Amino acid sequence: MNFCSHCGQTVRFAIPEGDDRGRFLCDACGTIHYQNPRIVAGTLPVAGERILLCRRAIAPRKGYWTLPAGFMENGETTSEAAMRETREEACADVDLENLYTLINLPHIDQVYMIFRGALRGDYASGPESLEVALFEEAEIPWHELAFPTIERTLRHYFDDRRGGDYPLHVSDITAEDRERYLGSA
Amino acid sequence: MNFCSHCGQTVRFAIPEGDDRGRFLCDACGTIHYQNPRIVAGTLPVAGERILLCRRAIAPRKGYWTLPAGFMENGETTSEAAMRETREEACADVDLENLYTLINLPHIDQVYMIFRGALRGDYASGPESLEVALFEEAEIPWHELAFPTIERTLRHYFDDRRGGDYPLHVSDITAEDRERYLGSA
């Protein structure tokens, strides 16, 4: 951020009075520009014994497999965001069951929220996917998954499926976790 | 948003190519300025039979009672945000138990996430609170609560306490719900 989005003057980065962290400040109009984490909402679409995955057609991690997920937009709920992303990336509808993983990535200012649900009807590649396919547990391309959040969600799911109970899993991924993961792929 | 925060030129609001919703666009440098919902993280601090509430010293809803909660910051996890807000508003520490309510407010682009936890030690008014106090169920100031998210979280808690089970509650608050609530106070 270089300029004030309100008045167009140059901003500076400093701690505002009464605050305890740096913000972009505009001395011309007095606006404090707050920046906050973003939610990535998605689904874990289940079709019997199989899980739907999408192979990414876009950066980052083009060519790697992911669950359908993306940035939540203004004006929608977390469930709506998850369903919209599933329609966009996999041309698929999902009957949502529960919020299944909530994963904090504080080093990149993201919070993943993946909802478990039943795939309803057909699917196809959306513009952001090279292909979309269903995988049994033994077929999951573990070494070609796009992000550590996706691997973690799938591992929880297959573990939980043995017991038939799918509680919410809340966890964090650190910068080191992510580097180790992306470095190994 | 009037000006590009990257290059300082005037922005326009239009649907980018390949997108399906309006964004602020900079024709000078090509930046698309995305805007996304914010997370409000907080706690439901439990001390035996009583709940800690804070009376707000700042707008909006100055003078009304709330659970300690506020905007999640970059670089932190949802739990860290909830605990930081509790320290700031109530000078209190909480041993978090579980994510208890997740409430979408799509008309104001917010997602509330309230964690249930045990109050540990003392408490006092922080700079954003006029007073901080513990309330039994019969003492809750239902008509002087700051926000519908707070009322809903407290109602879930007292209902669940009768059964001793505290599952995550996911729900939405619409513009109409909120207007009805704030209009009635």
Interface residues (C-beta under 8 A of the other chain):
Chain A: M1 N2 F3 C4 S5 H6 C7 G8 T10 V11 G18 R21 F24 H33 Y34 Q35 N36 P37 R38 I39 F71 M72 E73 N74 G75 E76 T77 T78 S79 E80 N98 L99 L102 N104 P106 H107 D109 V111 P127 L168 V170 D172
Chain B: M1 N2 F3 C4 S5 H6 C7 G8 T10 V11 G18 R21 F24 H33 Y34 Q35 N36 P37 R38 I39 F71 M72 E73 N74 G75 E76 T77 T78 S79 E80 N98 L99 L102 N104 P106 H107 D109 V111 P127 L168 V170 D172
